[in-house]
Amino acid sequence: MFDFQEILLESGIFRESSELLTILILFYIHINNIFPNSFDFIRIRYINIFFIFNSYSSICYYIYYKFRSEKRADKIEKSSLDFLRQLASMLRIGLSFENALENLSNYGSGPLYDEIRRTFVEIKMGRDFDESIMSMVNRLKSKDLERIFKIILDARKSGGSLADIIENVSDDLRAIIILKKKEDLVL
């Protein structure tokens, strides 16, 4: 079963799922009040129209959700390079990894920073740091960012120079993005 609230958050719709479902139900009730007796002579037509309208609205919502999700993924991918550079700089000035991430989330804007803020809310509620980061990566649905954060978390555990590793990973991501753009131009 899917989590409706998670779908809304992934598409960048920051509404409670109960609010959205209430709006939809009230809309259907309103439509029913506008046309209560129009189709009394053949109740089957009314039911068919209702199902057609319901199917149409579901398809429209799905297309809207996919559009918002793709737009959000593009914004995340574009902001990830700057994010990694800023993170490396903050580590170089002496902040811990957790403090650097939290500072970036407080002052940045966009979907990537929103996800990092959400991750820190989870951490403050008692969830493990690594588990929260991997949960964030799964919500972002980006294979590149998943690989990058796995490398960063492994480097953090092993005690390597995190700033250098993040900078190298950022350069790799930049090369991957350039290759993807060239591939899109060719196609």
Sequence and secondary structure as in RCSB ss.txt:
>XXXX:A:sequence
MFDFQEILLESGIFRESSELLTILILFYIHINNIFPNSFDFIRIRYINIFFIFNSYSSICYYIYYKFRSEKRADK
IEKSSLDFLRQLASMLRIGLSFENALENLSNYGSGPLYDEIRRTFVEIKMGRDFDESIMSMVNRLKSKDLERIFK
IILDARKSGGSLADIIENVSDDLRAIIILKKKEDLVL
>XXXX:A:secstr
   HHHHHHHTT  S HHHHHHHHHHHHHHHHHHSSSTTTT HHHHHHHHHHHHHHHHHHHHHHHHHHHHHHHHH
HHHHHHHHHHHHHHHHHTT  HHHHHHHHHHH  SHHHHHHHHHHHHHHTT  HHHHHHHHHHHHT HHHHHHHH
HHHHHHHHT  HHHHHHHHHHHHHHHHHHHHHHHHH 
